[in-house]
Amino acid sequence: MLEQPSNAVVFSLGVSDDAVDDAIVVSIEIDSITLKPVDSSQGTTEVVIDQFTDESDQTVDTIKVNLLDYQGASQLKIIDELQNIEVMPGDYTMELTVIDEGSYVMLDNDTNEYAIKVPSSRLRLGEFVVIEGAEQSGEIPAYTLEFDLKKSLVQRGKDPAKNGFIIKPHGVRVVSDAGTISGTISADNTNLGQCAVYAYEGQPTLLGDLYDTDDEEFEGEGPDATAPFAAASVLADGTYEIGFVPVGSYTVALFCDQATDDNIQFDGLTIPTPDGNQTTVDVTANQVTTVDF
């Protein structure tokens, strides 16, 4: 690695996800992570990370994670500050090189491993900012790679044995300054069907269900309703947790119904369901914001 200037920061990273329905294993194996500067005139340079820290604090050449083991505000640290990876502050994109053989989904009541297919074995994510002052605190890394699986995990076709699954960049984010939204859903609501909690940035006029107009399989015109920024399934005990939500104001809404929310197509679902189950909250760094319905 090239020697960085004195104001470089030490990079550390964890991985997490939010609860998703039906799957019992969502495994991803990472061979390398590349941080690519958005504008090299900022003084930033490309950084390739090809060694990781496993859960036993051992250095390994690849890291394999069952994302469902690290839901909500839980995370697995995969790059430790002791690796001394220095990065200049600035704007970057992140690219994961994925090992196909170690990346798969297992469904409830199904012993098969269904492949996660990533084009060219590279998952190219959007922009994030490396900032001065963001540093590892104990075992908590400075940055978290959050896989919002309700948005990013997609089964292609009706038979997973034929087409498998993909993880899309849509719904995967790198965050640092973040908090948690969590709470409990009453039995009056959970008895209506499968429940999910959606978080929207700001205060949208019309709350929409999950959709992705950038997906090649999206049909029709883009709706006026705002798609959720993040989402989490409600667990069997009536609790939910949306972890690693960037600091800011959010509208939080409940959806409990027999209907299924397709995470590519706009389904026109009524949110909130039941009516009135929404509120606006401010998320604060390293704090838990409680929202019960």
Backbone torsions as a table, in degrees:
resi	resn	phi	psi	omega
1	MET	NA	138.8	178.0
2	LEU	-66.1	144.8	178.2
3	GLU	-69.2	128.6	-177.3
4	GLN	-92.8	155.7	176.1
5	PRO	-61.4	169.1	-171.0
6	SER	-65.4	-22.4	-179.6
7	ASN	-89.5	11.5	173.9
8	ALA	-64.5	149.8	179.1
9	VAL	-110.9	155.9	178.5
10	VAL	-86.2	122.8	-173.7
11	PHE	-90.7	136.8	172.6
12	SER	-141.0	154.1	-170.9
13	LEU	-149.7	141.3	171.2
14	GLY	-123.2	169.8	176.1
15	VAL	-127.2	146.3	-178.7
16	SER	-152.4	170.7	172.2
17	ASP	-151.6	169.3	173.0
18	ASP	-104.7	153.9	-173.2
19	ALA	-57.0	142.8	179.9
20	VAL	-133.3	152.2	-177.2
21	ASP	-81.2	152.8	168.0
22	ASP	76.2	-38.5	-176.7
23	ALA	-81.0	144.7	174.4
24	ILE	-112.1	-18.0	174.6
25	VAL	-140.1	129.5	167.7
26	VAL	-128.3	96.7	-174.5
27	SER	-98.2	135.5	173.6
28	ILE	-134.3	132.1	177.8
29	GLU	-113.8	125.3	-174.5
30	ILE	-107.6	129.3	178.8
31	ASP	-93.1	-36.6	178.2
32	SER	-159.6	160.0	175.3
33	ILE	-128.5	129.1	178.8
34	THR	-116.3	127.4	173.9
35	LEU	-98.7	118.3	-175.7
36	LYS	-112.2	123.3	-179.6
37	PRO	-65.1	137.5	176.3
38	VAL	-71.9	-37.5	-178.8
39	ASP	-140.4	103.2	-175.8
40	SER	-67.2	-13.5	178.2
41	SER	-69.8	-12.0	175.0
42	GLN	-72.5	-7.6	-175.8
43	GLY	94.3	5.2	-179.3
44	THR	-86.5	153.1	176.8
45	THR	-133.1	157.9	179.8
46	GLU	-66.3	137.9	179.5
47	VAL	-123.9	123.8	177.7
48	VAL	-107.4	125.5	-179.4
49	ILE	-112.2	115.9	-176.0
50	ASP	-125.4	17.6	169.9
51	GLN	-136.5	150.3	-172.4
52	PHE	-135.5	168.4	175.4
53	THR	-110.9	123.1	-178.8
54	ASP	-87.8	-176.5	-174.8
55	GLU	-68.8	-12.2	175.0
56	SER	-98.9	11.2	-179.2
57	ASP	63.8	27.4	174.8
58	GLN	-96.9	147.4	177.0
59	THR	-81.2	128.5	-177.5
60	VAL	-132.5	157.5	-177.9
61	ASP	-83.7	-25.7	173.2
62	THR	-135.1	158.9	179.6
63	ILE	-130.1	126.1	-179.9
64	LYS	-113.2	128.0	-173.6
65	VAL	-132.0	130.3	165.0
66	ASN	-85.4	104.6	-173.7
67	LEU	-58.2	-28.8	-177.6
68	LEU	-71.3	-10.3	174.0
69	ASP	-79.5	-9.3	-174.0
70	TYR	-134.9	72.3	-175.1
71	GLN	-98.3	159.8	176.0
72	GLY	62.7	-124.6	-178.3
73	ALA	-88.1	2.0	177.7
74	SER	-83.5	148.0	177.2
75	GLN	-151.6	158.9	173.8
76	LEU	-108.6	122.4	176.1
77	LYS	-73.4	124.3	-179.9
78	ILE	-116.2	-16.1	173.2
79	ILE	-129.5	116.3	-175.6
80	ASP	-98.0	149.0	178.3
81	GLU	-59.8	-25.3	179.9
82	LEU	-67.6	-15.3	174.4
83	GLN	-73.1	-14.1	173.9
84	ASN	56.0	49.2	176.2
85	ILE	-89.2	111.4	-175.6
86	GLU	-96.2	134.8	-177.5
87	VAL	-134.9	136.3	176.2
88	MET	-73.5	138.9	174.0
89	PRO	-56.9	143.7	-179.8
90	GLY	153.1	-173.4	-178.1
91	ASP	-92.8	133.0	-178.0
92	TYR	-136.4	159.8	160.0
93	THR	-110.0	160.9	-179.3
94	MET	-121.6	136.5	177.2
95	GLU	-125.5	125.6	177.2
96	LEU	-101.2	128.1	169.4
97	THR	-92.5	118.8	-170.3
98	VAL	-105.5	140.1	174.3
99	ILE	-90.8	114.8	-172.3
100	ASP	-59.6	-42.6	-174.8
101	GLU	-62.7	-27.6	-178.2
102	GLY	-98.6	9.8	-176.4
103	SER	-118.6	113.7	-174.4
104	TYR	-161.4	168.1	177.6
105	VAL	-121.0	138.7	169.4
106	MET	-118.5	133.1	-176.6
107	LEU	-98.1	159.7	178.7
108	ASP	-59.5	133.9	179.7
109	ASN	60.7	35.4	-178.6
110	ASP	-150.0	122.8	-175.8
111	THR	-89.6	-2.1	-178.4
112	ASN	-75.6	151.2	172.2
113	GLU	-104.7	115.4	-178.3
114	TYR	-99.8	127.1	-172.0
115	ALA	-63.2	140.4	166.1
116	ILE	-93.6	119.8	-176.2
117	LYS	-102.6	118.9	177.3
118	VAL	-115.1	120.7	-178.2
119	PRO	-53.7	127.5	-179.0
120	SER	57.7	17.5	179.9
121	SER	60.1	24.2	-179.7
122	ARG	-127.1	122.4	176.7
123	LEU	-101.7	107.9	-175.2
124	ARG	-97.6	117.6	-175.3
125	LEU	-101.1	170.0	-179.1
126	GLY	-78.5	-167.9	-174.4
127	GLU	-78.9	149.4	168.3
128	PHE	-146.5	168.0	-173.9
129	VAL	-116.2	125.9	169.0
130	VAL	-87.3	121.3	-173.8
131	ILE	-118.1	150.0	172.4
132	GLU	-67.5	140.5	178.7
133	GLY	96.4	-17.8	175.8
134	ALA	-80.6	116.3	-176.6
135	GLU	-144.4	159.9	178.7
136	GLN	-65.5	139.7	177.6
137	SER	-121.9	103.1	-174.5
138	GLY	64.1	-120.2	178.6
139	GLU	-95.3	2.7	-177.9
140	ILE	-94.0	114.0	-176.2
141	PRO	-70.2	165.1	-178.3
142	ALA	-70.1	-31.0	-177.2
143	TYR	-129.2	153.0	178.6
144	THR	-129.8	132.5	173.9
145	LEU	-93.0	104.1	-172.3
146	GLU	-99.1	114.4	176.3
147	PHE	-93.1	100.9	175.7
148	ASP	-82.2	89.3	-168.7
149	LEU	-67.3	-24.6	176.8
150	LYS	-64.2	-25.2	178.4
151	LYS	-98.6	-35.2	-167.7
152	SER	-99.6	-21.1	-178.2
153	LEU	-92.8	121.4	-175.1
154	VAL	-130.7	130.1	171.1
155	GLN	-86.3	126.8	179.0
156	ARG	-91.1	117.2	-178.9
157	GLY	81.1	179.2	-176.3
158	LYS	-88.7	-18.3	-177.4
159	ASP	-114.7	106.4	-178.7
160	PRO	-63.4	-22.1	179.2
161	ALA	-67.9	-25.4	-178.3
162	LYS	-88.7	-46.9	-170.9
163	ASN	-115.4	-11.8	177.7
164	GLY	64.8	-154.6	-177.6
165	PHE	-123.9	161.7	168.8
166	ILE	-128.9	153.7	167.4
167	ILE	-109.7	120.8	-177.7
168	LYS	-94.7	151.6	173.7
169	PRO	-59.7	-29.6	177.9
170	HIS	-61.3	115.4	-179.8
171	GLY	101.7	-5.4	175.1
172	VAL	-105.5	126.1	-174.8
173	ARG	-136.9	153.2	174.6
174	VAL	-107.6	122.8	-175.0
175	VAL	-131.4	157.9	175.6
176	SER	-130.9	-63.4	-176.8
177	ASP	-83.0	92.2	-167.8
178	ALA	-147.2	162.0	176.6
179	GLY	-133.9	-165.2	-174.3
180	THR	-129.8	141.8	169.8
181	ILE	-113.8	125.7	-179.6
182	SER	-149.2	166.4	179.3
183	GLY	175.5	-168.7	-177.7
184	THR	-127.3	138.6	179.3
185	ILE	-104.8	132.4	-176.6
186	SER	-69.0	157.7	178.7
187	ALA	-63.8	-30.9	177.3
188	ASP	-58.3	-32.9	178.7
189	ASN	-85.4	-47.1	-176.9
190	THR	-65.1	-24.4	177.9
191	ASN	-69.7	-11.9	-179.3
192	LEU	-80.0	-15.0	-178.8
193	GLY	143.1	-165.7	179.5
194	GLN	-66.3	135.4	-174.7
195	CYS	-117.5	147.7	172.6
196	ALA	-141.7	153.6	176.4
197	VAL	-115.9	131.2	-178.1
198	TYR	-112.9	141.6	174.6
199	ALA	-119.0	129.1	-178.8
200	TYR	-116.6	139.8	176.9
201	GLU	-67.2	132.8	177.3
202	GLY	68.9	-143.1	-178.2
203	GLN	-131.4	77.8	-178.6
204	PRO	-62.2	150.9	177.9
205	THR	-71.3	-39.2	-177.5
206	LEU	-130.0	121.3	-178.4
207	LEU	-87.6	126.4	180.0
208	GLY	-106.5	170.3	173.8
209	ASP	-86.3	-175.9	179.6
210	LEU	-69.0	134.0	172.0
211	TYR	-161.1	164.5	-178.3
212	ASP	-143.9	98.3	-178.5
213	THR	-68.2	-16.0	179.0
214	ASP	-83.9	-10.1	-179.9
215	ASP	-74.6	138.9	-177.5
216	GLU	-62.4	-20.5	-179.0
217	GLU	-96.0	0.7	178.6
218	PHE	-64.3	137.6	-177.2
219	GLU	-116.8	140.8	175.0
220	GLY	88.8	-170.6	179.4
221	GLU	-87.1	154.3	176.5
222	GLY	-65.7	131.7	-176.5
223	PRO	-75.6	164.7	175.1
224	ASP	-76.8	-25.6	-178.0
225	ALA	-68.3	142.9	-179.7
226	THR	-82.8	131.2	176.3
227	ALA	-76.3	151.6	178.4
228	PRO	-63.4	146.0	171.5
229	PHE	-74.2	-38.3	-179.2
230	ALA	-148.2	157.4	-178.7
231	ALA	-150.7	153.4	176.2
232	ALA	-147.5	140.7	173.7
233	SER	-72.7	148.8	173.8
234	VAL	-85.3	129.7	-176.5
235	LEU	-76.9	171.6	-176.1
236	ALA	-61.4	-27.1	179.6
237	ASP	-85.8	5.6	177.0
238	GLY	87.0	6.5	-179.6
239	THR	-103.1	161.0	174.1
240	TYR	-147.3	162.8	177.9
241	GLU	-154.8	124.0	173.9
242	ILE	-108.5	109.9	-175.2
243	GLY	-96.6	159.1	172.2
244	PHE	57.2	52.3	175.9
245	VAL	-92.8	121.7	-179.6
246	PRO	-56.6	147.1	-180.0
247	VAL	-54.8	135.9	178.6
248	GLY	155.7	-172.3	-179.9
249	SER	-98.8	137.0	-176.6
250	TYR	-138.3	147.4	166.8
251	THR	-96.4	126.7	-178.3
252	VAL	-112.7	130.3	-175.2
253	ALA	-138.5	152.2	-177.8
254	LEU	-105.8	143.6	171.5
255	PHE	-132.7	115.4	176.8
256	CYS	-128.0	116.9	-174.7
257	ASP	-169.0	166.1	174.8
258	GLN	-77.8	-16.4	-177.7
259	ALA	-70.8	153.2	178.5
260	THR	-104.2	136.9	179.1
261	ASP	-95.3	106.6	175.7
262	ASP	-70.7	128.2	-175.3
263	ASN	-86.3	7.2	171.3
264	ILE	-109.7	-52.0	-175.9
265	GLN	-86.1	147.6	171.8
266	PHE	-78.9	120.0	-174.8
267	ASP	-97.0	-9.2	-179.5
268	GLY	68.5	28.4	179.6
269	LEU	-70.1	149.8	179.0
270	THR	-85.6	116.3	-179.6
271	ILE	-127.1	125.3	7.5
272	PRO	-82.5	156.8	169.8
273	THR	-135.2	120.5	-2.6
274	PRO	-66.7	161.2	-178.3
275	ASP	-58.1	142.6	176.5
276	GLY	93.6	-9.4	-177.1
277	ASN	-88.2	67.6	174.4
278	GLN	-151.0	155.0	179.2
279	THR	-157.1	165.0	177.3
280	THR	-111.7	133.8	-177.5
281	VAL	-135.6	160.9	172.5
282	ASP	-108.4	126.5	178.4
283	VAL	-93.8	129.8	-178.6
284	THR	-112.2	145.7	-178.4
285	ALA	-57.9	132.3	173.8
286	ASN	63.3	20.0	178.8
287	GLN	-122.0	156.1	176.6
288	VAL	-101.3	124.6	175.0
289	THR	-101.2	120.7	-175.3
290	THR	-95.3	126.9	175.9
291	VAL	-132.3	110.8	178.0
292	ASP	-104.8	147.5	175.9
293	PHE	-127.9	NA	NA
